[in-house]
Amino acid sequence: MLTKIFGDAGVSFGGKSVILSGDFAQLPPPGRGQYPLYSDSVGTMTSGVKPYQATSIMGKALWQQFTTVVILRQNMRQRGISEEDQQFRSALENMRYRACTPQDIAVLESRIAGSSCLAPSLLDANFREISIITSYNLDRDAMNEEGAERFAREHHRVLHHFHSIDQWPSASSESTSLRQSQWDHSILQPDNATAIADATQQFLWTLPPHCTSNHAGILPLCIGMPVLLKVNEATELCATNGAEATVVGWTSHTRSGRHVLDVLFVLLKAPARPVNLPSLPPNVIPLTRRRVRLAWTSGKSGRSIKWDREQISVLLNFAMTDFGSQGRTRPFNPCHLMNCRTHQSIYTCLSRSSSLQGTLIIGSLDHSKITGGRIGPLRRKFRELEILRLALSNSGRSGREPTMFRLAFMRL
């Protein structure tokens, strides 16, 4: 894009200096066919490969042009000076390399809920209303469903269920091609209508958010309910994907006997800057419905069905995924680690904590995932970055000019 803007296709990034930041110890890119920059699965030849593979190859080639490396070593999140916080920092540092010691594991297991009389509990006031970090979207949705009912019951609130507006694609060309490929033609309405049959609509509404690209068919809400924004609604208002908020009100209407949200008013939690809109309290913003194209694939047949959905783009926030937690600092950090696949997932979850006392682990801790030291290409990437950092240090002492591309590599 920069080469197009500045009209210099022969120079990477249009000849402009670029700064990147990140932490390879955290999670690699999600999704099929998505590889981290240190992966051995990305080749060097773009001919005869699929488009997404070519994109990965070109991205890695660009990455390898960054030769100026700065490693930020000061921990800005876990800054406690107590002995237990120092032990916690040491455990997290070793976890980056999948090299936790028995002492590290003992420190972490002391924070497993219910493991001893001194261990933390989810019933503690500090953890009770905090979103739990988990690995699977399936677990997140189950925790959110249970959390909504518990929240309404404990706060003596009425839980309102707001349904999405679903229909088959309305454009004639799209509608025709999609209908020909639907996995069950019996679910379609006659005469190319966009309305969805009742039985099918009930099925689509019951699909959990992880099956519908995080666009819920039914949103159970009440005043004070914690929610998580799932799209960049308005970046200038701090209404970004992943922003946390609480419900303070809504406007809705009834459609076929069911409630449908028109506008949802939410109070942003600790926005980066104050948000003040006319006629609304500080940090309160309105959210409106969005229309998205969704697809669901039958696990048995592998055939798909596609439809359009209008709904407010939020999810309940009694649980979030490890991917969604990245970049956050949490004074109180309950984590469900049982389904974490790798040491990177466990590290991402636990490193959100600002202290050991603010950490709570739900379930057991799999020692094999954070010990053994086998991290393959990731260890090589850490070594390469350290070599480039030393090269920068030596060039500074010798008075040589640094390269055009600059990379700031830091822990987030």
N, C-alpha and C positions, 0 to 999 in steps of 0.2 A: 504493500500500500504506500509506504514512504517513497519507494522508487517511482511509483506513478505520480505521486504528488509533486516531487521535485524533478521529475523528468530525467532521471539518470539511472537507467536500467542496468548499467554496467557496474554499479557500486552498491553493495548491500546497504539497506536502510536509507537509500538516497544520499549516502555520504554523511549522515548525521550520527552524532554520538548517542549511544543507547545504553541505558542502565537497567539491568534486570536484578531482581531479588527473589530469594526463595530458600527452601530448605529441603534437600533431597532425603533427609531422614523421615520426612512426613510422607503422606500417601502419594503414590504415582497417579497419573491421569486415569479417571474412570472410563469405562466403556470398552466394548469389544474393538480390537484393533488399535487401541490407544496405548502407546508405549512411552515410558520415561526417557529422558535424554541419555541416560546411562545404559539403556537396554542393549543387549547384543542382538535383539530381534530386528533392529533397524539396519538395513543394508546400506549400500553406497550407490547402487545403480537404479535409476528411475525408469528405465525402459522395461516394458513387459510386466509392470506391476499395477495393482489397482490404485485408483486415485488417492484413497486415504493412506496407502503405503507410500506413495510418492510424496505426499505432504509431510509425512514423518521423516522421510529421507532428506528432503530439502530443509526441514526445520533443524535436524541434527547437524547438517552441513553449516547452516548459519550459526548455530550454537558454538561450533568448534572454532569460529572466527573470534570469539571472545577470549582474549588472552590476558586481560588485566583483571585480577581477582582480589577482592577485599573480603576477608572473613571476619565477621563481627563475633567476638567470643564472649563478651559480657552478657550474662543472663539478665534480661530486663523484666522477666516475668516472675521467676521464683527468686526473690531478693531477701528472704528471711535470713537472719543471722544465727538462729538457734541451731543446736547440734542436729536435731531431726530434719530441719530444712536443708542443711548441708548434706545430710545423708540422702535426702530426696533428690537434690540436684545431681549428686553423684550417680544415683540409680538411673536417672533420666539420661545422663551423659553416656553411661555404659549401654543403655538400651538402644541408643542410636546405632550402635555397632553390634547389636544383638549379643552383648557380652556382659549381662548382669551377673553379679556374684551372689553367693548365698546370703551375704549381708544385705545386698540390694533387695533380694526377694523377701527377706524377713521384714524389711522396712515397708515394702509395698503391701505385703499380706497383713500387716498390722492395721491396714485401713479397709479390710474386707468387712462388710456389714455383718454383724452378728458373730464374728469370729472369737470375740472375747467380751468380757464385761466392760472393757475400755474401748472397744471398737465403736465406730460411728454407726448410726442407724438412720434409715430413711424417715423415721418418725421424728427425728430432730427437726426443730423449726428451721434451722439454717438450710437443710436439704429438702424439706417437704415440698416446696413449690419451685424447685430448680429443675430445669429440663435435663433429662438423663441422656448421656451420650452413648449410643449403641452403634453396632456395625451394620446390621441389616435394615433395609427399609421396611421389611416385613415386621421386625420387632418394633421399630419406631411407630408404625401405624397401630399395632396392638397396644402399645403403651399409651399412645395418644387417645385411643378410644376408651380405655379404662380410666385414664386420667381425667377426661372430660366428665364422666359420670361421677367420679369421686369428688372433683372440684365442685360440681353443682350441689352434690349432697352435703359436703362439709360446709359450704358457704350459704346453704339454704336458698339456692337460686333455681329458677326454672330454666331447663335446658331447651333451647329452641333449635329445631332442625331445619336448615335452609337448603333447599334442593337446587341443583343446577338446571339450566335450560339446555336440553340436548335436542339435536335434530340431525337428520342426514344432510350431507353437503347440499347446499342450495343451487350452486352453479350447475347448469345443465350438463356441460361437458364433464366436469368432475364427478357429478352425481352418477352419470351413466357409467363411466369407467369404474367407479368404486362399487356400484351396485353389482356389476358383472363379476366382481372379484370377492363379494361378501361370502363368508364361509357358510352361511345358512340363509338361503333365499326366502325361507318361510317367515323370517322376522321382518321383511320389508312390507311397508304399506302399499296398497294398490295405487295405480295411476301415477307412479313416480312422486308421490307426496313426500315432503320432508319430515313429516311427523313420524315419530318412532312408536311402534306398537307397545301397548302397556306392559306386556310380559318382558319384552326386551328392555324397555326403559327401566323397569324394576331391577333387572340384572345389571345394567350399566351403572345404576346408582349405588348398588352394593359393592362394586369393585373398589378395593382400597386404593388410596392415593398412589401407592407405589406401582399400581397397574395402569394408572392414567396420567403419567408424567407429572404427578404431584398436583393435579387439578381435581379436587375432591368432588364427588357426586353429591354428597350430603355433608354440610358443615354443622356440627352441633355446637352452638354458641350460647353464652350468657354474659352478662356484664362482669368485667374483671377477668375473663378468660384469657390466658396467655396464648398468643399466636406468633407465627413466624412468617414474614413476607417471603414469597417465592419468586418474585420477579423484581426488576428494577422499575418501580412505579414512578419515582421522580428523584433522581440522584441529588438534585439541588435541595431537596427537602429531607435528605438522609433516608428516604424511603427506598432502600436498596434490597436486592436479593439477600436473604439471611438476616435482615433486621428483625429484632425482637420487639414485641409490642403487646399491649393488653387492650381488650375490647372495652370501649366506653359507650357505644351506642350504634344504632343502625336505622336505616329506612328500608322497608320491604313491601312487597305486595303479594297477593295470593294468586296462584296460577293452578287451575285444575285442582283446587282444594289443598295445595301445598304452598308453603312459604318460600319466596324467592327474594334474595337480597338485591337491593338496588345500590345502596351505599353502606359501607362499613366504616365506622369511625374508630380509630385506634390511637392509643397513646404510646408514642415511641419510647423505648427503654434506653436511656443514656445515649441520645443521639450525639453525633460528633460536634454539632453546633445547635443552638436554640432554633426551634422552628415555630414561627408565628404566622398563622393564617387569619384573615379577617373573619370575625364572628366565631372563632374556635379558640378553645383554651390553648395555652402553650404546649407545644410538642404533640398536638392532636392533628391528625391528617385524615382526609377521606380517601377511601379505596373504592373503586367501581369495578364492575364485572368486565372480564376480558373474554373474547372468543378465541378458542384454540382448536386446532384439528388434532384429534386423539386417535389412537389405534390400539387395539387389544388383540393379542394372538392367543389362540387356543393352544394350551400345552399338549393336548392329545393329538390334534390334527395338524397343528402348525399353521392353520389358515387364520386370516386376520379379518377384523371388522373395523371400519373407520367411521367416525362421526364428529360433529362439531359440538363444542360445549362452551356455555357461558357461565362463569362463576367468578367470585372474588378469589384472587390468587394468594390465598393464605392457607397455612396448615396450623393445626393445634401445636402447641409448644410444650408438651409434657415430656417429649423426647425428640432428639435430633440425631442425625447420623454423624459418624466420625468425619466424613467429608464436609458436612455442613458446619462442623465445630471449628474448622481450621481458621486461624487468625484471631480467635477469641481468647481473652483472659478472664478466668472465672474464679472469684474468691471461694466459691463453694462449687465443687465439681463432682457430681455423682456419675459414675461410669459403669456401663454393663459391658464387660470385656470377654464374655464367654464365646462369642461368635467372631471375635477379631481374627482375621486370617493370618496376619503377619505381625512382626515386631513393629513395623511402621504404623500399623493401625493402633496398636496398644500405646505406642509412644505418642501418637497424635492425641489420643483420648486423655492420657494422663498429663501430658505437658500443657494442657489448658489450665491446670491448677496453678494458683499463685502461692500455695503452701501445702505442706503435707497434711496439716490439720483440716484443711478445706477439701481434702480428697476423700471420696467414698467409692469403694469398689463393690459392685453387686455380683455375687457369684464367685466362682473360683478363678484363679490366675494360672494360665497354662505356662509352666516353666519352660517348656521346650521351644516356645516361640520367642523367648527373650534371652536365651542362652545358646551357646554353641559357636557363635561368631561367624556362621556361614551366611554371608550377605552378597557373595558373588560380585557382579558388576558394580554394585553400589560402593563396595569398599574401594574398588579401583577408581571410581569417580571421586571419592573423598581424597584419595592419594593424588590424583591429577590436579585437583583444586589446590591442594597444599603446595604442590610443586610450582604451580602458576603464581601462587601468593609469594613464595620465596623468590621467584624470578622478578616479580614486581619490586620487592624489597631491594634486591641486588641492583636492579636498574635505577632505582631512586638514588642509591649511594654512588653509582657511577655517573649520574647526570644524564643518562639517556632519556629520550622522549618516550612516554608511554604510547601504547597503540591507540587507535581511534576508538575502538570499542571498549567499553568499560562494563565490568560486571561486579555488582555489589552482592555478595553471597552472604545471607544472614539467616539466622534462625527466627522463625515467626511464632 
